[in-house]
Amino acid sequence: MGRLLPAGLALAVVSGVLLAVLDTRHLPGFQTAVNVAVWGDPSMPPDVIAYHRWLYTVVGAVIAGWAASMLVVARTAPPVTTRRALVAGLAAWFVVDTGGSLFHGVWPNAALDGVCLAVAAVGLWVTRRHTAF
């Protein structure tokens, strides 16, 4: 599948680790929009901050672990297996995450999910000639 897919998955591993160790409350605009959607206020309630940090540590670890696993699949499995595994994982993530975000009114996360899916779709489109789905 060339170098593009492994590079994108390595970037996802790094992104997951950064999400786990950095404080997302300082991301410009995103966390404020989530706060407004969830609490109706741009600031995060003080008693929620510790939970927020723990939750993002867990989410970041899951992202890093999934991407690391997919990186191994991409480097060792036949291309068609890699493509099917990526599509299945992306579909499961997108439906559950975006559906849950929309159900709970957290549209900023649903929008971010759409952007992430679009980036992944571009990667799958670019690598399509290497596999027959």
Secondary structure, DSSP 8 states (H G I E B T S, - for coil): -TTHHHHHHHHHHHHHHHHHHS-GGGSTTHHHHHHHHHHSSSS--GGGHHHHHHHHHHHHHHHHHHHHHHHHHHHHS-HHHHHHHHHHHHHHHHHHHHHHHHHTT-HHHHHHHHHHHHHHHHHHHHTGGG---
